[in-house]
Amino acid sequence: RRAPAADSTLRALGLSRGDLEPPFDPATLDYLVQVPHSVATVTVRPLAVLERHHAQDVRITVAGEAVRSGGLSSEVPLTAGAETEVVISCTAQDGLSTTLYTVRYQRALA
């Protein structure tokens, strides 16, 4: 039996609206997304770097709520004219290694 993997990075991070700046890279932890005023909520789809059959052993949360690898988060409300920070936490199969990704959404005022 192999030791649990310690890789806590994401392979991809999908967004319902907007584009990550800079473009997603597993080693980049902070992102900015600008969305128009018409976007009141967003969802995030994190994908763990581990193979599918091991991905269920990875713990991912989006804004504090558990999300499976490849699954869609609940809707996160955005405040007009303000910045909303969404933290995605990925804990590796070993239960120790954790990587935090921060996506800062800026919703236009009008």
Biopython code that builds the backbone (N, CA, C, O; Angstrom):
import numpy as np
from Bio.PDB.StructureBuilder import StructureBuilder

atoms = [
    (1, "ARG", "N", (0.844, -1.187, 0.000)),
    (1, "ARG", "CA", (0.000, 0.000, 0.000)),
    (1, "ARG", "C", (0.883, 1.242, 0.000)),
    (1, "ARG", "O", (1.811, 1.354, 0.801)),
    (2, "ARG", "N", (0.591, 2.159, -0.891)),
    (2, "ARG", "CA", (1.385, 3.381, -1.006)),
    (2, "ARG", "C", (0.995, 4.387, 0.073)),
    (2, "ARG", "O", (-0.132, 4.399, 0.567)),
    (3, "ALA", "N", (1.959, 5.221, 0.417)),
    (3, "ALA", "CA", (1.687, 6.288, 1.386)),
    (3, "ALA", "C", (0.733, 7.303, 0.763)),
    (3, "ALA", "O", (0.760, 7.505, -0.451)),
    (4, "PRO", "N", (-0.107, 7.941, 1.571)),
    (4, "PRO", "CA", (-1.018, 8.963, 1.041)),
    (4, "PRO", "C", (-0.247, 10.091, 0.359)),
    (4, "PRO", "O", (0.816, 10.501, 0.825)),
    (5, "ALA", "N", (-0.784, 10.577, -0.729)),
    (5, "ALA", "CA", (-0.148, 11.660, -1.480)),
    (5, "ALA", "C", (-0.192, 12.965, -0.689)),
    (5, "ALA", "O", (-1.144, 13.237, 0.041)),
    (6, "ALA", "N", (0.862, 13.765, -0.854)),
    (6, "ALA", "CA", (0.956, 15.043, -0.147)),
    (6, "ALA", "C", (0.683, 16.231, -1.065)),
    (6, "ALA", "O", (0.875, 17.377, -0.659)),
    (7, "ASP", "N", (0.238, 15.977, -2.297)),
    (7, "ASP", "CA", (-0.005, 17.067, -3.249)),
    (7, "ASP", "C", (-1.361, 17.710, -2.967)),
    (7, "ASP", "O", (-2.405, 17.076, -3.120)),
    (8, "SER", "N", (-1.332, 18.971, -2.554)),
    (8, "SER", "CA", (-2.574, 19.676, -2.207)),
    (8, "SER", "C", (-2.897, 20.784, -3.209)),
    (8, "SER", "O", (-3.666, 21.695, -2.902)),
    (9, "THR", "N", (-2.314, 20.706, -4.399)),
    (9, "THR", "CA", (-2.599, 21.736, -5.399)),
    (9, "THR", "C", (-3.807, 21.352, -6.248)),
    (9, "THR", "O", (-4.208, 20.190, -6.308)),
    (10, "LEU", "N", (-4.365, 22.349, -6.892)),
    (10, "LEU", "CA", (-5.453, 22.120, -7.836)),
    (10, "LEU", "C", (-4.882, 22.019, -9.241)),
    (10, "LEU", "O", (-3.867, 22.643, -9.552)),
    (11, "ARG", "N", (-5.532, 21.233, -10.086)),
    (11, "ARG", "CA", (-5.146, 21.129, -11.492)),
    (11, "ARG", "C", (-5.847, 22.207, -12.306)),
    (11, "ARG", "O", (-5.301, 22.715, -13.285)),
    (12, "ALA", "N", (-7.064, 22.552, -11.890)),
    (12, "ALA", "CA", (-7.845, 23.554, -12.615)),
    (12, "ALA", "C", (-8.827, 24.214, -11.656)),
    (12, "ALA", "O", (-9.171, 23.662, -10.611)),
    (13, "LEU", "N", (-9.265, 25.401, -12.037)),
    (13, "LEU", "CA", (-10.245, 26.143, -11.250)),
    (13, "LEU", "C", (-11.196, 26.817, -12.225)),
    (13, "LEU", "O", (-10.844, 27.797, -12.881)),
    (14, "GLY", "N", (-12.402, 26.277, -12.311)),
    (14, "GLY", "CA", (-13.396, 26.812, -13.235)),
    (14, "GLY", "C", (-14.292, 27.826, -12.552)),
    (14, "GLY", "O", (-14.615, 27.689, -11.372)),
    (15, "LEU", "N", (-14.691, 28.844, -13.299)),
    (15, "LEU", "CA", (-15.562, 29.896, -12.777)),
    (15, "LEU", "C", (-16.835, 29.970, -13.604)),
    (15, "LEU", "O", (-16.804, 29.773, -14.819)),
    (16, "SER", "N", (-17.958, 30.256, -12.945)),
    (16, "SER", "CA", (-19.215, 30.410, -13.678)),
    (16, "SER", "C", (-19.218, 31.701, -14.484)),
    (16, "SER", "O", (-19.832, 31.758, -15.549)),
    (17, "ARG", "N", (-18.547, 32.733, -13.998)),
    (17, "ARG", "CA", (-18.492, 34.035, -14.681)),
    (17, "ARG", "C", (-17.124, 34.659, -14.477)),
    (17, "ARG", "O", (-16.512, 34.497, -13.422)),
    (18, "GLY", "N", (-16.645, 35.372, -15.489)),
    (18, "GLY", "CA", (-15.384, 36.090, -15.387)),
    (18, "GLY", "C", (-14.182, 35.223, -15.702)),
    (18, "GLY", "O", (-14.295, 34.010, -15.881)),
    (19, "ASP", "N", (-13.032, 35.870, -15.765)),
    (19, "ASP", "CA", (-11.767, 35.201, -16.071)),
    (19, "ASP", "C", (-10.753, 35.487, -14.978)),
    (19, "ASP", "O", (-10.660, 36.604, -14.470)),
    (20, "LEU", "N", (-9.994, 34.455, -14.626)),
    (20, "LEU", "CA", (-8.945, 34.616, -13.630)),
    (20, "LEU", "C", (-7.812, 35.467, -14.187)),
    (20, "LEU", "O", (-7.371, 35.266, -15.319)),
    (21, "GLU", "N", (-7.349, 36.413, -13.387)),
    (21, "GLU", "CA", (-6.153, 37.195, -13.710)),
    (21, "GLU", "C", (-5.192, 37.037, -12.552)),
    (21, "GLU", "O", (-5.526, 37.434, -11.435)),
    (22, "PRO", "N", (-4.025, 36.482, -12.763)),
    (22, "PRO", "CA", (-3.538, 35.897, -14.006)),
    (22, "PRO", "C", (-4.264, 34.591, -14.310)),
    (22, "PRO", "O", (-5.000, 34.089, -13.461)),
    (23, "PRO", "N", (-4.071, 34.027, -15.514)),
    (23, "PRO", "CA", (-4.676, 32.731, -15.832)),
    (23, "PRO", "C", (-4.234, 31.675, -14.810)),
    (23, "PRO", "O", (-3.156, 31.784, -14.225)),
    (24, "PHE", "N", (-5.072, 30.656, -14.602)),
    (24, "PHE", "CA", (-4.800, 29.672, -13.550)),
    (24, "PHE", "C", (-3.476, 28.948, -13.758)),
    (24, "PHE", "O", (-3.131, 28.522, -14.861)),
    (25, "ASP", "N", (-2.759, 28.829, -12.665)),
    (25, "ASP", "CA", (-1.533, 28.038, -12.576)),
    (25, "ASP", "C", (-1.546, 27.435, -11.176)),
    (25, "ASP", "O", (-1.773, 28.162, -10.209)),
    (26, "PRO", "N", (-1.309, 26.126, -11.032)),
    (26, "PRO", "CA", (-1.380, 25.500, -9.709)),
    (26, "PRO", "C", (-0.507, 26.170, -8.648)),
    (26, "PRO", "O", (-0.824, 26.112, -7.460)),
    (27, "ALA", "N", (0.589, 26.806, -9.068)),
    (27, "ALA", "CA", (1.502, 27.437, -8.116)),
    (27, "ALA", "C", (1.111, 28.874, -7.771)),
    (27, "ALA", "O", (1.661, 29.449, -6.833)),
    (28, "THR", "N", (0.180, 29.456, -8.505)),
    (28, "THR", "CA", (-0.279, 30.820, -8.231)),
    (28, "THR", "C", (-1.466, 30.749, -7.278)),
    (28, "THR", "O", (-2.443, 30.051, -7.551)),
    (29, "LEU", "N", (-1.385, 31.465, -6.167)),
    (29, "LEU", "CA", (-2.395, 31.329, -5.115)),
    (29, "LEU", "C", (-3.408, 32.465, -5.055)),
    (29, "LEU", "O", (-4.455, 32.317, -4.424)),
    (30, "ASP", "N", (-3.119, 33.595, -5.695)),
    (30, "ASP", "CA", (-4.012, 34.753, -5.619)),
    (30, "ASP", "C", (-4.464, 35.193, -7.004)),
    (30, "ASP", "O", (-3.659, 35.329, -7.925)),
    (31, "TYR", "N", (-5.771, 35.413, -7.132)),
    (31, "TYR", "CA", (-6.364, 35.783, -8.419)),
    (31, "TYR", "C", (-7.348, 36.926, -8.252)),
    (31, "TYR", "O", (-7.897, 37.147, -7.172)),
    (32, "LEU", "N", (-7.557, 37.646, -9.342)),
    (32, "LEU", "CA", (-8.543, 38.714, -9.404)),
    (32, "LEU", "C", (-9.499, 38.405, -10.547)),
    (32, "LEU", "O", (-9.075, 37.985, -11.624)),
    (33, "VAL", "N", (-10.796, 38.615, -10.309)),
    (33, "VAL", "CA", (-11.813, 38.423, -11.341)),
    (33, "VAL", "C", (-12.711, 39.648, -11.330)),
    (33, "VAL", "O", (-13.274, 39.999, -10.293)),
    (34, "GLN", "N", (-12.846, 40.292, -12.466)),
    (34, "GLN", "CA", (-13.746, 41.438, -12.571)),
    (34, "GLN", "C", (-15.004, 41.000, -13.311)),
    (34, "GLN", "O", (-14.935, 40.393, -14.380)),
    (35, "VAL", "N", (-16.159, 41.319, -12.720)),
    (35, "VAL", "CA", (-17.438, 40.942, -13.328)),
    (35, "VAL", "C", (-18.335, 42.178, -13.420)),
    (35, "VAL", "O", (-18.201, 43.110, -12.628)),
    (36, "PRO", "N", (-19.250, 42.176, -14.394)),
    (36, "PRO", "CA", (-20.168, 43.306, -14.524)),
    (36, "PRO", "C", (-21.187, 43.335, -13.383)),
    (36, "PRO", "O", (-21.348, 42.358, -12.652)),
    (37, "HIS", "N", (-21.862, 44.460, -13.250)),
    (37, "HIS", "CA", (-22.876, 44.636, -12.205)),
    (37, "HIS", "C", (-23.979, 43.575, -12.295)),
    (37, "HIS", "O", (-24.547, 43.187, -11.274)),
    (38, "SER", "N", (-24.280, 43.111, -13.494)),
    (38, "SER", "CA", (-25.366, 42.138, -13.689)),
    (38, "SER", "C", (-25.081, 40.779, -13.052)),
    (38, "SER", "O", (-25.994, 39.965, -12.910)),
    (39, "VAL", "N", (-23.839, 40.522, -12.669)),
    (39, "VAL", "CA", (-23.470, 39.244, -12.042)),
    (39, "VAL", "C", (-23.581, 39.392, -10.524)),
    (39, "VAL", "O", (-22.737, 40.026, -9.891)),
    (40, "ALA", "N", (-24.630, 38.802, -9.948)),
    (40, "ALA", "CA", (-24.871, 38.937, -8.505)),
    (40, "ALA", "C", (-24.318, 37.763, -7.704)),
    (40, "ALA", "O", (-24.042, 37.902, -6.512)),
    (41, "THR", "N", (-24.152, 36.600, -8.353)),
    (41, "THR", "CA", (-23.607, 35.419, -7.679)),
    (41, "THR", "C", (-22.672, 34.685, -8.635)),
    (41, "THR", "O", (-22.775, 34.815, -9.854)),
    (42, "VAL", "N", (-21.765, 33.914, -8.055)),
    (42, "VAL", "CA", (-20.841, 33.101, -8.847)),
    (42, "VAL", "C", (-20.716, 31.725, -8.213)),
    (42, "VAL", "O", (-21.011, 31.538, -7.033)),
    (43, "THR", "N", (-20.275, 30.767, -9.016)),
    (43, "THR", "CA", (-19.926, 29.443, -8.513)),
    (43, "THR", "C", (-18.512, 29.126, -8.981)),
    (43, "THR", "O", (-18.016, 29.695, -9.954)),
    (44, "VAL", "N", (-17.878, 28.203, -8.265)),
    (44, "VAL", "CA", (-16.503, 27.806, -8.554)),
    (44, "VAL", "C", (-16.464, 26.285, -8.680)),
    (44, "VAL", "O", (-17.155, 25.576, -7.948)),
    (45, "ARG", "N", (-15.639, 25.780, -9.630)),
    (45, "ARG", "CA", (-15.482, 24.336, -9.816)),
    (45, "ARG", "C", (-13.993, 23.987, -9.682)),
    (45, "ARG", "O", (-13.247, 24.099, -10.656)),
    (46, "PRO", "N", (-13.549, 23.565, -8.480)),
    (46, "PRO", "CA", (-12.147, 23.194, -8.286)),
    (46, "PRO", "C", (-11.893, 21.749, -8.720)),
    (46, "PRO", "O", (-12.741, 20.878, -8.525)),
    (47, "LEU", "N", (-10.727, 21.502, -9.307)),
    (47, "LEU", "CA", (-10.359, 20.159, -9.744)),
    (47, "LEU", "C", (-9.003, 19.816, -9.144)),
    (47, "LEU", "O", (-8.004, 20.480, -9.424)),
    (48, "ALA", "N", (-8.974, 18.771, -8.314)),
    (48, "ALA", "CA", (-7.731, 18.366, -7.650)),
    (48, "ALA", "C", (-6.735, 17.825, -8.663)),
    (48, "ALA", "O", (-7.114, 17.350, -9.734)),
    (49, "VAL", "N", (-5.462, 17.902, -8.311)),
    (49, "VAL", "CA", (-4.406, 17.446, -9.205)),
    (49, "VAL", "C", (-4.314, 15.916, -9.226)),
    (49, "VAL", "O", (-3.807, 15.346, -10.192)),
    (50, "LEU", "N", (-4.793, 15.251, -8.186)),
    (50, "LEU", "CA", (-4.713, 13.790, -8.121)),
    (50, "LEU", "C", (-5.623, 13.129, -9.147)),
    (50, "LEU", "O", (-6.616, 13.707, -9.589)),
    (51, "GLU", "N", (-5.263, 11.916, -9.511)),
    (51, "GLU", "CA", (-6.081, 11.133, -10.440)),
    (51, "GLU", "C", (-7.483, 10.960, -9.869)),
    (51, "GLU", "O", (-7.682, 11.041, -8.657)),
    (52, "ARG", "N", (-8.437, 10.726, -10.734)),
    (52, "ARG", "CA", (-9.847, 10.649, -10.330)),
    (52, "ARG", "C", (-10.091, 9.660, -9.191)),
    (52, "ARG", "O", (-10.833, 9.969, -8.258)),
    (53, "HIS", "N", (-9.470, 8.463, -9.253)),
    (53, "HIS", "CA", (-9.742, 7.454, -8.223)),
    (53, "HIS", "C", (-9.145, 7.819, -6.865)),
    (53, "HIS", "O", (-9.494, 7.198, -5.860)),
    (54, "HIS", "N", (-8.259, 8.805, -6.811)),
    (54, "HIS", "CA", (-7.725, 9.280, -5.531)),
    (54, "HIS", "C", (-8.331, 10.617, -5.118)),
    (54, "HIS", "O", (-8.189, 11.039, -3.971)),
    (55, "ALA", "N", (-9.000, 11.277, -6.045)),
    (55, "ALA", "CA", (-9.510, 12.626, -5.769)),
    (55, "ALA", "C", (-10.523, 12.654, -4.627)),
    (55, "ALA", "O", (-10.670, 13.678, -3.961)),
    (56, "GLN", "N", (-11.229, 11.533, -4.390)),
    (56, "GLN", "CA", (-12.210, 11.530, -3.301)),
    (56, "GLN", "C", (-11.528, 11.631, -1.942)),
    (56, "GLN", "O", (-12.178, 11.953, -0.947)),
    (57, "ASP", "N", (-10.216, 11.357, -1.887)),
    (57, "ASP", "CA", (-9.469, 11.461, -0.634)),
    (57, "ASP", "C", (-8.965, 12.876, -0.369)),
    (57, "ASP", "O", (-8.425, 13.155, 0.702)),
    (58, "VAL", "N", (-9.138, 13.763, -1.335)),
    (58, "VAL", "CA", (-8.719, 15.157, -1.194)),
    (58, "VAL", "C", (-9.899, 15.951, -0.631)),
    (58, "VAL", "O", (-11.030, 15.792, -1.089)),
    (59, "ARG", "N", (-9.632, 16.812, 0.370)),
    (59, "ARG", "CA", (-10.702, 17.633, 0.940)),
    (59, "ARG", "C", (-10.596, 19.042, 0.376)),
    (59, "ARG", "O", (-9.572, 19.709, 0.523)),
    (60, "ILE", "N", (-11.673, 19.485, -0.273)),
    (60, "ILE", "CA", (-11.711, 20.820, -0.861)),
    (60, "ILE", "C", (-12.880, 21.582, -0.257)),
    (60, "ILE", "O", (-13.981, 21.049, -0.120)),
    (61, "THR", "N", (-12.628, 22.836, 0.102)),
    (61, "THR", "CA", (-13.721, 23.707, 0.521)),
    (61, "THR", "C", (-13.675, 24.982, -0.316)),
    (61, "THR", "O", (-12.605, 25.464, -0.690)),
    (62, "VAL", "N", (-14.854, 25.510, -0.597)),
    (62, "VAL", "CA", (-14.996, 26.798, -1.275)),
    (62, "VAL", "C", (-15.812, 27.675, -0.342)),
    (62, "VAL", "O", (-16.961, 27.358, -0.035)),
    (63, "ALA", "N", (-15.225, 28.776, 0.111)),
    (63, "ALA", "CA", (-15.877, 29.676, 1.072)),
    (63, "ALA", "C", (-16.368, 28.896, 2.294)),
    (63, "ALA", "O", (-17.448, 29.165, 2.821)),
    (64, "GLY", "N", (-15.560, 27.925, 2.735)),
    (64, "GLY", "CA", (-15.868, 27.161, 3.935)),
    (64, "GLY", "C", (-16.790, 25.974, 3.753)),
    (64, "GLY", "O", (-17.045, 25.246, 4.711)),
    (65, "GLU", "N", (-17.297, 25.758, 2.547)),
    (65, "GLU", "CA", (-18.231, 24.664, 2.288)),
    (65, "GLU", "C", (-17.549, 23.557, 1.484)),
    (65, "GLU", "O", (-16.881, 23.827, 0.486)),
    (66, "ALA", "N", (-17.723, 22.304, 1.928)),
    (66, "ALA", "CA", (-17.094, 21.172, 1.244)),
    (66, "ALA", "C", (-17.619, 21.021, -0.182)),
    (66, "ALA", "O", (-18.819, 21.112, -0.439)),
    (67, "VAL", "N", (-16.676, 20.788, -1.104)),
    (67, "VAL", "CA", (-16.994, 20.575, -2.519)),
    (67, "VAL", "C", (-16.118, 19.429, -2.996)),
    (67, "VAL", "O", (-14.925, 19.407, -2.694)),
    (68, "ARG", "N", (-16.677, 18.474, -3.735)),
    (68, "ARG", "CA", (-15.846, 17.385, -4.254)),
    (68, "ARG", "C", (-15.046, 17.883, -5.449)),
    (68, "ARG", "O", (-15.431, 18.848, -6.108)),
    (69, "SER", "N", (-13.942, 17.221, -5.719)),
    (69, "SER", "CA", (-13.117, 17.588, -6.868)),
    (69, "SER", "C", (-13.942, 17.475, -8.143)),
    (69, "SER", "O", (-14.540, 16.432, -8.409)),
    (70, "GLY", "N", (-13.976, 18.535, -8.923)),
    (70, "GLY", "CA", (-14.768, 18.557, -10.151)),
    (70, "GLY", "C", (-16.207, 18.970, -9.934)),
    (70, "GLY", "O", (-16.959, 19.145, -10.893)),
    (71, "GLY", "N", (-16.600, 19.130, -8.662)),
    (71, "GLY", "CA", (-17.974, 19.521, -8.342)),
    (71, "GLY", "C", (-18.137, 21.029, -8.333)),
    (71, "GLY", "O", (-17.160, 21.779, -8.315)),
    (72, "LEU", "N", (-19.373, 21.452, -8.345)),
    (72, "LEU", "CA", (-19.707, 22.875, -8.378)),
    (72, "LEU", "C", (-20.008, 23.368, -6.964)),
    (72, "LEU", "O", (-20.728, 22.710, -6.214)),
    (73, "SER", "N", (-19.460, 24.516, -6.608)),
    (73, "SER", "CA", (-19.735, 25.097, -5.289)),
    (73, "SER", "C", (-21.150, 25.661, -5.257)),
    (73, "SER", "O", (-21.810, 25.787, -6.289)),
    (74, "SER", "N", (-21.599, 25.997, -4.061)),
    (74, "SER", "CA", (-22.847, 26.747, -3.929)),
    (74, "SER", "C", (-22.610, 28.148, -4.474)),
    (74, "SER", "O", (-21.468, 28.569, -4.664)),
    (75, "GLU", "N", (-23.700, 28.864, -4.723)),
    (75, "GLU", "CA", (-23.568, 30.234, -5.215)),
    (75, "GLU", "C", (-22.994, 31.132, -4.125)),
    (75, "GLU", "O", (-23.407, 31.077, -2.966)),
    (76, "VAL", "N", (-22.041, 31.951, -4.521)),
    (76, "VAL", "CA", (-21.432, 32.924, -3.613)),
    (76, "VAL", "C", (-21.951, 34.301, -4.020)),
    (76, "VAL", "O", (-21.755, 34.714, -5.162)),
    (77, "PRO", "N", (-22.613, 35.025, -3.102)),
    (77, "PRO", "CA", (-23.135, 36.354, -3.446)),
    (77, "PRO", "C", (-22.012, 37.384, -3.557)),
    (77, "PRO", "O", (-21.053, 37.357, -2.786)),
    (78, "LEU", "N", (-22.145, 38.288, -4.524)),
    (78, "LEU", "CA", (-21.174, 39.365, -4.719)),
    (78, "LEU", "C", (-21.836, 40.700, -4.408)),
    (78, "LEU", "O", (-22.999, 40.917, -4.750)),
    (79, "THR", "N", (-21.099, 41.589, -3.763)),
    (79, "THR", "CA", (-21.603, 42.919, -3.432)),
    (79, "THR", "C", (-21.191, 43.899, -4.520)),
    (79, "THR", "O", (-20.020, 43.966, -4.893)),
    (80, "ALA", "N", (-22.154, 44.659, -5.026)),
    (80, "ALA", "CA", (-21.869, 45.645, -6.076)),
    (80, "ALA", "C", (-20.924, 46.720, -5.561)),
    (80, "ALA", "O", (-21.094, 47.233, -4.455)),
    (81, "GLY", "N", (-19.927, 47.055, -6.371)),
    (81, "GLY", "CA", (-18.988, 48.102, -6.016)),
    (81, "GLY", "C", (-17.990, 47.708, -4.951)),
    (81, "GLY", "O", (-17.278, 48.562, -4.422)),
    (82, "ALA", "N", (-17.928, 46.432, -4.630)),
    (82, "ALA", "CA", (-17.021, 45.975, -3.579)),
    (82, "ALA", "C", (-16.276, 44.726, -4.040)),
    (82, "ALA", "O", (-16.552, 44.156, -5.095)),
    (83, "GLU", "N", (-15.327, 44.331, -3.209)),
    (83, "GLU", "CA", (-14.547, 43.133, -3.502)),
    (83, "GLU", "C", (-15.022, 42.003, -2.597)),
    (83, "GLU", "O", (-15.188, 42.192, -1.392)),
    (84, "THR", "N", (-15.238, 40.837, -3.180)),
    (84, "THR", "CA", (-15.639, 39.654, -2.420)),
    (84, "THR", "C", (-14.526, 38.627, -2.541)),
    (84, "THR", "O", (-14.149, 38.233, -3.645)),
    (85, "GLU", "N", (-14.006, 38.200, -1.403)),
    (85, "GLU", "CA", (-12.907, 37.241, -1.391)),
    (85, "GLU", "C", (-13.460, 35.834, -1.206)),
    (85, "GLU", "O", (-14.209, 35.570, -0.265)),
    (86, "VAL", "N", (-13.088, 34.939, -2.107)),
    (86, "VAL", "CA", (-13.501, 33.542, -2.020)),
    (86, "VAL", "C", (-12.237, 32.709, -1.834)),
    (86, "VAL", "O", (-11.341, 32.731, -2.678)),
    (87, "VAL", "N", (-12.171, 31.972, -0.721)),
    (87, "VAL", "CA", (-10.998, 31.148, -0.434)),
    (87, "VAL", "C", (-11.324, 29.694, -0.751)),
    (87, "VAL", "O", (-12.327, 29.147, -0.293)),
    (88, "ILE", "N", (-10.449, 29.083, -1.549)),
    (88, "ILE", "CA", (-10.568, 27.670, -1.897)),
    (88, "ILE", "C", (-9.432, 26.955, -1.179)),
    (88, "ILE", "O", (-8.259, 27.249, -1.409)),
    (89, "SER", "N", (-9.784, 26.019, -0.311)),
    (89, "SER", "CA", (-8.799, 25.263, 0.453)),
    (89, "SER", "C", (-8.755, 23.841, -0.079)),
    (89, "SER", "O", (-9.795, 23.207, -0.263)),
    (90, "CYS", "N", (-7.550, 23.340, -0.325)),
    (90, "CYS", "CA", (-7.385, 21.972, -0.810)),
    (90, "CYS", "C", (-6.421, 21.253, 0.122)),
    (90, "CYS", "O", (-5.255, 21.632, 0.228)),
    (91, "THR", "N", (-6.911, 20.204, 0.806)),
    (91, "THR", "CA", (-6.088, 19.413, 1.711)),
    (91, "THR", "C", (-5.792, 18.077, 1.051)),
    (91, "THR", "O", (-6.699, 17.382, 0.594)),
    (92, "ALA", "N", (-4.515, 17.727, 1.007)),
    (92, "ALA", "CA", (-4.057, 16.524, 0.310)),
    (92, "ALA", "C", (-4.563, 15.247, 0.968)),
    (92, "ALA", "O", (-5.135, 15.256, 2.058)),
    (93, "GLN", "N", (-4.328, 14.155, 0.259)),
    (93, "GLN", "CA", (-4.704, 12.823, 0.718)),
    (93, "GLN", "C", (-4.074, 12.506, 2.078)),
    (93, "GLN", "O", (-4.652, 11.755, 2.864)),
    (94, "ASP", "N", (-2.891, 13.072, 2.361)),
    (94, "ASP", "CA", (-2.217, 12.798, 3.632)),
    (94, "ASP", "C", (-2.885, 13.486, 4.825)),
    (94, "ASP", "O", (-2.547, 13.207, 5.976)),
    (95, "GLY", "N", (-3.844, 14.394, 4.544)),
    (95, "GLY", "CA", (-4.562, 15.089, 5.603)),
    (95, "GLY", "C", (-3.783, 16.218, 6.252)),
    (95, "GLY", "O", (-4.295, 16.882, 7.153)),
    (96, "LEU", "N", (-2.557, 16.448, 5.812)),
    (96, "LEU", "CA", (-1.695, 17.462, 6.416)),
    (96, "LEU", "C", (-1.405, 18.631, 5.489)),
    (96, "LEU", "O", (-1.519, 19.790, 5.889)),
    (97, "SER", "N", (-1.034, 18.331, 4.267)),
    (97, "SER", "CA", (-0.656, 19.375, 3.310)),
    (97, "SER", "C", (-1.898, 20.109, 2.817)),
    (97, "SER", "O", (-2.839, 19.489, 2.321)),
    (98, "THR", "N", (-1.894, 21.431, 2.958)),
    (98, "THR", "CA", (-3.034, 22.245, 2.530)),
    (98, "THR", "C", (-2.543, 23.425, 1.706)),
    (98, "THR", "O", (-1.550, 24.067, 2.049)),
    (99, "THR", "N", (-3.246, 23.703, 0.619)),
    (99, "THR", "CA", (-2.971, 24.874, -0.210)),
    (99, "THR", "C", (-4.220, 25.743, -0.230)),
    (99, "THR", "O", (-5.327, 25.242, -0.427)),
    (100, "LEU", "N", (-4.042, 27.048, -0.025)),
    (100, "LEU", "CA", (-5.153, 27.999, -0.057)),
    (100, "LEU", "C", (-5.038, 28.868, -1.299)),
    (100, "LEU", "O", (-4.017, 29.517, -1.528)),
    (101, "TYR", "N", (-6.094, 28.873, -2.092)),
    (101, "TYR", "CA", (-6.195, 29.747, -3.256)),
    (101, "TYR", "C", (-7.205, 30.835, -2.917)),
    (101, "TYR", "O", (-8.253, 30.547, -2.338)),
    (102, "THR", "N", (-6.903, 32.080, -3.272)),
    (102, "THR", "CA", (-7.812, 33.191, -3.015)),
    (102, "THR", "C", (-8.219, 33.826, -4.335)),
    (102, "THR", "O", (-7.373, 34.227, -5.134)),
    (103, "VAL", "N", (-9.535, 33.912, -4.550)),
    (103, "VAL", "CA", (-10.071, 34.578, -5.737)),
    (103, "VAL", "C", (-10.813, 35.812, -5.246)),
    (103, "VAL", "O", (-11.774, 35.707, -4.484)),
    (104, "ARG", "N", (-10.365, 36.976, -5.686)),
    (104, "ARG", "CA", (-11.001, 38.237, -5.300)),
    (104, "ARG", "C", (-11.872, 38.708, -6.458)),
    (104, "ARG", "O", (-11.374, 39.080, -7.521)),
    (105, "TYR", "N", (-13.168, 38.682, -6.231)),
    (105, "TYR", "CA", (-14.128, 39.138, -7.243)),
    (105, "TYR", "C", (-14.392, 40.622, -7.053)),
    (105, "TYR", "O", (-14.656, 41.072, -5.938)),
    (106, "GLN", "N", (-14.322, 41.377, -8.130)),
    (106, "GLN", "CA", (-14.703, 42.789, -8.110)),
    (106, "GLN", "C", (-15.930, 42.937, -9.002)),
    (106, "GLN", "O", (-15.861, 42.774, -10.220)),
    (107, "ARG", "N", (-17.071, 43.255, -8.354)),
    (107, "ARG", "CA", (-18.325, 43.442, -9.085)),
    (107, "ARG", "C", (-18.533, 44.931, -9.336)),
    (107, "ARG", "O", (-18.484, 45.738, -8.408)),
    (108, "ALA", "N", (-18.764, 45.287, -10.590)),
    (108, "ALA", "CA", (-18.957, 46.694, -10.953)),
    (108, "ALA", "C", (-20.144, 47.292, -10.202)),
    (108, "ALA", "O", (-21.113, 46.598, -9.892)),
    (109, "LEU", "N", (-20.053, 48.589, -9.914)),
    (109, "LEU", "CA", (-21.100, 49.277, -9.158)),
    (109, "LEU", "C", (-22.387, 49.394, -9.955)),
    (109, "LEU", "O", (-23.471, 49.190, -9.409)),
    (110, "ALA", "N", (-22.288, 49.716, -11.219)),
    (110, "ALA", "CA", (-23.499, 49.824, -12.048)),
    (110, "ALA", "C", (-23.143, 49.675, -13.513)),
    (110, "ALA", "O", (-24.024, 49.736, -14.371)),
]
sb = StructureBuilder()
sb.init_structure("model")
sb.init_model(0)
sb.init_chain("A")
sb.init_seg("    ")
for serial, (resi, resn, name, xyz) in enumerate(atoms, 1):
    if name == "N":
        sb.init_residue(resn, " ", resi, " ")
    sb.init_atom(name, np.array(xyz, "f"), 0.0, 1.0, " ", f" {name:<3s}", serial, name[0])
structure = sb.get_structure()
